[in-house]
């Protein structure tokens, strides 16, 4: 879908782009491509390549790098050398996960739902029947069937009984959808219905009526120390978990549209996206243009602007505006806010290293519901320098800004 004209107009105003064609072209040529610079830095650090030594989140680190580099490769298609570099790194990353993700039963027990973030790249590389990429993609799909569920059919995020997180949707939904629509004999209707169910259950259990935002997750048994006695929801809106969910919505809608899925699936997700993103816009910090670690507690002592969530919301808003997934009245604001957030990230969290690479700061290491899930817990978790969960999300947001 072609980007609306207003998006380019807003970008020009926001970044003070010269209005003449000659000066605009000259500035475009010399303007740094932060997406490519950050991607080169991720490659230089060897991030997104699975070793088996990086803990349960290592599969997610690989998956989000694959997704970011796939988007960047398509965006840089006119630069054949750069595009080839990103495509090759996707292959290196996808190849690295094969030894760890090719056994469905082990996958479903050893790694959180985040493991599924590798599925789209594995599918793209599954050109030959019987290839190792296809074996791994099929194992990941089978692992969804083996993943434990609560009494409502909600997938456990990991090993914690009956707990479902927003986080897992970014990994689950785009892969589940693409596999169901492109692989013969994949029980398409049942799979797509199940994909919608996972979005719906999280929405029903975790949505805050007052703000329209979604909290981190829920316990279907309502026995966790943090669980709401009625809904089972955790008490706080954690930025990155909500960011995973918004990205899952916009990416899955795009796949449903591209693969010409029955309209009811896109309509259901589009309704959620169009209801959720106004709440995200309302929660943006007006001073910085970023989003707080605990989104629904702005300015509270200990709270801070968190870089990975800000990148994820920037990406979701910009992509939603570009593809026409937001109402026409809201899309201009979404484009401005998304672009402003990416600029704030560039100015405050991107670190210029002496060797020419870019560092990345301001991303919280991890927040798990296997905790008290208290306010003090969320704001007390350490910041991880060069977290690829943040830097790869920044690549995605930067690609969207550069498309303006």
Secondary structure, DSSP 8 states (H G I E B T S, - for coil): ----HHHHHHHHHHHT--SSHHHHHHHHHHS--HHHHHHHHHHHTTTT---S-S-TTHHHHHHHHHHHHHHHHHHTTTSHHHHHHHHHHHHHHHHHHHHHHS-HHHHHHHS-GGGGGGHHHHHHT--STT-HHHHHHHHHHHHHHHS-B-TTS-B-SSSSTTEEEGGGHHHHHHHHHHHHHHSTTS-HHHHHHHHHHHHHHHHHHHB-TTT--B-SEEETT--STT--TTT-B-SS-BHHHHHHHHHHHHHHHHHHHHTT--HHHHHHHHHHHHHHHHHHHHHS-TTTS--BSBTTSTT-TT--B-HHHHHHHHHHHHHHHHTT-S-HHHHHHHHHHHHHHHHHHHHHTEEE-TTS-EEE--EE----SSS---HHHHHHS-EETT-HHHHHHHHHHHHHHHH-
